[in-house]
């Protein structure tokens, strides 16, 4: 009987010890989990602040100049889309340009806000390929094939200006996202310019 009691006491002691270990392990695991959640919740803001600081003056200028440059391309496209009797390829081109420029305007505006920079230039920076109000007036007044040819001529000049701006960003920018967009602009606009030259030849 005494032997049974001793064994029972030993068993109880062992059980209590194991329970204590399990409790400690659970606490440690919970602490690690909580710490991991806290780290995850902090990481987005930390990442954002890192991206916000990663830019130079060339990135800012590229982003600031992209907005009005793209806005004019959208304006020119809308002028064409308001006309009747245009070749279907011209209409499609205008729709494609309008659809492509809008998202890029939103993107560069978001960068400037994240960087804490003005969304507009301070002035004194000429943008290549921009049409004058007189140019836009002539485009609005033109009709049929004359309008198509004028649109293509003006848009080629406009997109060549965009390529020049983007190439400057590729050469001098430091923000990886801005440089990547600039490279994409060069690729897309050069392909678009070749397409427009082919359309002019077909008129």
C-alpha positions in Angstrom: 0.0 0.0 0.0 2.8 2.4 0.8 4.5 1.5 -2.4 1.3 2.3 -4.4 1.0 5.7 -2.6 4.6 6.5 -3.5 4.1 5.7 -7.1 1.0 7.8 -7.3 2.7 10.8 -5.8 5.5 10.4 -8.3 3.0 10.2 -11.1 1.2 13.3 -9.9 4.5 15.2 -9.6 5.5 14.2 -13.2 2.1 15.2 -14.5 2.3 18.6 -12.8 5.8 19.2 -14.3 4.7 18.3 -17.8 1.7 20.6 -17.5 3.9 23.4 -16.4 6.2 22.8 -19.4 3.2 22.8 -21.7 1.9 26.0 -20.2 5.3 27.7 -20.6 5.6 26.6 -24.2 2.1 27.9 -25.0 3.0 31.2 -23.5 6.2 31.5 -25.5 4.3 30.5 -28.7 1.6 33.1 -28.0 4.2 35.7 -27.4 6.0 34.9 -30.6 2.7 34.9 -32.5 1.7 38.3 -31.0 5.2 39.7 -31.9 4.8 38.4 -35.5 1.4 40.1 -35.8 2.8 43.4 -34.5 5.7 43.2 -37.0 3.3 42.5 -39.9 1.1 45.4 -38.9 4.1 47.7 -38.8 5.7 46.6 -42.0 3.4 48.4 -44.5 4.0 51.8 -43.0 7.7 51.1 -42.7 7.8 50.1 -46.3 5.8 53.2 -47.4 8.1 55.5 -45.5 11.1 53.8 -47.2 9.6 54.3 -50.7 8.6 57.8 -49.9 12.2 58.8 -49.3 13.7 57.1 -52.2 13.6 59.7 -54.9 15.6 62.6 -56.3 14.9 65.8 -58.2 14.9 64.0 -61.5 12.1 61.7 -60.3 10.1 64.7 -59.1 10.5 66.6 -62.3 9.5 63.5 -64.4 6.4 62.9 -62.3 5.4 66.6 -62.3 5.8 66.9 -66.1 4.2 63.6 -66.9 0.8 64.8 -65.7 0.2 67.9 -67.9 1.9 66.1 -70.8 -0.4 63.1 -70.5 -3.4 65.3 -69.9 -2.8 67.0 -73.3 -2.6 63.7 -75.0 -6.0 62.8 -73.5 -7.4 66.2 -74.6 -6.2 65.6 -78.2 -7.7 62.2 -78.2 -11.0 63.5 -76.9 -11.1 66.1 -79.7 -10.7 63.3 -82.3 -13.3 61.1 -80.6 -15.9 63.8 -80.8 -15.6 63.9 -84.6 -17.7 61.9 -87.1 -16.6 60.0 -90.1 -13.1 59.1 -88.9 -11.2 56.1 -90.1 -11.7 53.3 -87.5 -8.0 53.0 -87.0 -7.7 56.6 -86.0 -10.6 56.2 -83.6 -9.1 53.1 -82.0 -5.7 54.9 -81.7 -7.3 57.8 -79.9 -9.2 55.5 -77.5 -6.0 53.6 -76.7 -4.0 56.7 -76.0 -6.8 58.0 -73.7 -7.1 54.7 -71.9 -3.3 54.5 -71.3 -2.6 58.0 -70.1 -5.2 58.2 -67.3 -3.8 55.4 -65.0 -0.2 56.8 -65.4 -1.4 60.3 -64.3 -2.9 58.7 -61.2 0.3 56.7 -60.5 2.7 59.7 -60.7 0.4 61.9 -58.7 0.4 59.2 -56.0 4.2 59.2 -56.0 4.4 62.9 -55.6 2.0 62.9 -52.7 3.9 60.0 -51.0 7.1 61.9 -51.5 5.6 65.1 -50.0 6.4 67.0 -53.2 4.1 69.5 -55.1 2.1 67.9 -57.9 2.8 70.8 -60.2 6.1 72.3 -61.4 7.2 75.7 -60.2 7.4 76.9 -63.8 10.3 77.6 -66.1 10.5 74.0 -67.3 9.7 73.6 -71.0 8.0 70.3 -71.9 8.9 69.0 -75.3 6.2 68.1 -77.7 3.4 70.2 -76.1 0.8 71.7 -78.5 -0.1 75.4 -78.2 -3.7 76.5 -77.8 -3.6 77.5 -81.5 -2.5 74.0 -82.5 -5.4 72.5 -80.5 -7.8 75.0 -82.1 -6.7 73.9 -85.5 -7.1 70.2 -84.6 -10.6 70.9 -83.3 -11.6 72.7 -86.5 -10.2 70.1 -88.9 -12.4 67.4 -90.4 -12.1 64.0 -92.0 -8.7 63.0 -93.4 -7.3 66.5 -92.7 -8.1 66.0 -89.0 -6.7 62.5 -89.0 -3.4 63.7 -90.6 -3.1 66.7 -88.3 -3.8 64.5 -85.2 -1.2 62.0 -86.2 1.4 64.7 -87.0 0.8 66.5 -83.7 0.7 63.3 -81.7 4.0 62.1 -83.1 5.6 65.3 -82.0 3.9 65.0 -78.7 5.0 61.4 -78.1 8.5 62.2 -79.2 8.6 64.8 -76.4 7.3 62.2 -74.0 10.1 59.8 -75.0 12.7 62.6 -74.5 11.4 63.3 -71.0 11.4 59.5 -70.1 14.9 59.0 -71.4 16.1 61.8 -69.1 14.4 60.1 -66.2 16.1 56.8 -67.1 19.5 58.5 -67.2 19.1 60.6 -64.0 16.3 59.2 -61.8 16.9 57.1 -58.7 13.4 55.8 -57.8 13.1 52.3 -59.1 9.4 52.6 -59.9 9.7 55.9 -61.6 12.7 54.6 -63.7 10.7 51.5 -64.6 7.7 53.6 -65.8 10.0 55.8 -67.8 11.5 52.8 -69.6 8.0 51.5 -70.3 7.0 55.0 -71.7 10.0 54.9 -74.1 9.1 51.4 -75.3 5.4 52.1 -75.7 5.6 55.5 -77.2 8.3 54.5 -79.8 6.0 51.7 -80.9 3.1 54.1 -81.1 5.1 56.6 -83.1 6.0 53.9 -85.7 2.3 52.9 -85.9 1.2 56.5 -86.5 3.8 56.9 -89.2 2.4 53.9 -90.9 -1.1 55.4 -90.6 0.0 58.6 -92.2 1.5 56.7 -95.1 -1.8 54.9 -95.6 -3.9 58.2 -95.8 
